[in-house]
Amino acid sequence: MLVQFSVKNFKTFKDKATLSMIASNYDKSDLEESNVFDVKNYSHRLLKSSVIYGANASGKTKFIDALAFMRWFVINSSIKTQEGDKIDVENFKLNTESENLPSEFELIFLINESQYRYGFEVNSERVISEWLYQKKINLKPKEVELFYREELEIVFHNTFKKIKVLEKEGDDIIRDNALVLSVSNQFKVKEAKEIVDFFKSMGFLLGNEPSRYEEFSLMSISEKSNLGFRIIETLKRFDIGINDLKVKEVSIDGDMKLPKELRNKLSELAKKNKEITLLETEAVHKKYDSDYNFVSELNFDFDVQESAGTQKLLAILGPFYESLESGDSLFIDELDSRLHPNIVSHLIKMFNSKETNPNNAQLIFNTHNTNLLNENLFRRDQIWFTEKNRYGEAKLISLADFKIRKGENYEEKYLDGRYGGVPYLEDISNLFSI
């Protein structure tokens, strides 16, 4: 489970910004049964979901990007980078002090009976520092340092004995542009593997093009899995006119209607990777006569004839249901984009439910949809705002930090600028007289 994530000096965040999934104690009666869960022997209650609001370019997406980068670097720095490769990280560049400092990332999370606190500082050239601490949640609350790194000087706890021995033997196994955690996983250090697997389990849906992440949903349908069944049934029950979905694998040497340029690129890939198959999707609709009697079914090309909203819904349902089933964390950039507010609200409620989320999966997303800002859907500690000052520095603020009256209209107060996170709009009417 995710407990807390912090980022500093990354893109639009100059100072440390922290999102906490720890439930506050001020309103235990508010949505406690649905939106909060307990972990055995753990001192904190945790939230099942969080939402981030903010003006355009205020840092909503950049905050999720920060955790996505951390995940990628943990998983891949030891296997997909070579000596001398640049690290694809961007610090805050609108300040003369921060532009020369590294970016910092830290995640607190739970695995089995342990709480881990892991983080690192990194610039485009090398890893500056890295640390990992463990606390057994069924024992006294004391952190144990598993390792600490200052550039290439590393102090290991006995847990990482295998790596320590290799270092003593003089093997240059840890590069300046690779993480100790990532390398340790390659050498099958148990704790490292568990942590890297945790990072792998986190799902990210970034960008507004459903095609980027719809493959998982389509494969689930193609394999006729239980998850695929749920996806189809959801599309049928959400009143979008689809009666069924047909997904089949089609070889690129078949009769697929593809642009010549795309076909040529796929052919080149096929020569290297032997065989490439694509998924062809058709939406089944009911056809009626003049008296509205059902007469037949008609298949539509899903990618051509279905709406952008329907395509988005299909794309997110697979990762959505998979997260609910596995109990993993899911991060979505602009969840509400192209989707009706009622659909978005329904999906959120599935995470905030003991019945549909028995494994306590966590959903973190950003949105502009203020219809979701109400006390019947979210607690105050689940609502966050990003705001950028005149110097281009973004910060993350929790609604729990504000004094709120009982029954206060969150949406109204937010749009009025009471909580920040809204754009300041200057009068532009005089531009039309020029």
Secondary structure, DSSP 8 states (H G I E B T S, - for coil): -EEEEEEESBTTB-S-EEEE-B--STTTTSSHHHHEEE-TT-SSEEESEEEEEE-TTSSHHHHHHHHHHHHHHHHHTTTS--TT---------SSTTGGGS-EEEEEEEEETTEEEEEEEEE-SS-EEEEEEEEEETTS-S--EEEEEEETTEEEE-GGGHHHHHHHHTT---S-TTS-HHHHHHHTT-HHHHHHHHHHHH-EEE-SS-GGGT-HHHHHHHHTT-HHHHHHHHHHHHTTSS--EEEEEEEETTSS----HHHHHHHHHHHHHHS--EEEEEEEEEEEE-TT--EEEEEEEEHHHHS-HHHHHHHHHHHHHHHHHHHT-EEEESSTTTTS-HHHHHHHHHHHS-TTT-TT--EEEEE---GGG-STTT--GGGEEEEEE-TTS-EEEEEGGGS---TT--HHHHHHTTSSS-S------GGGGG-
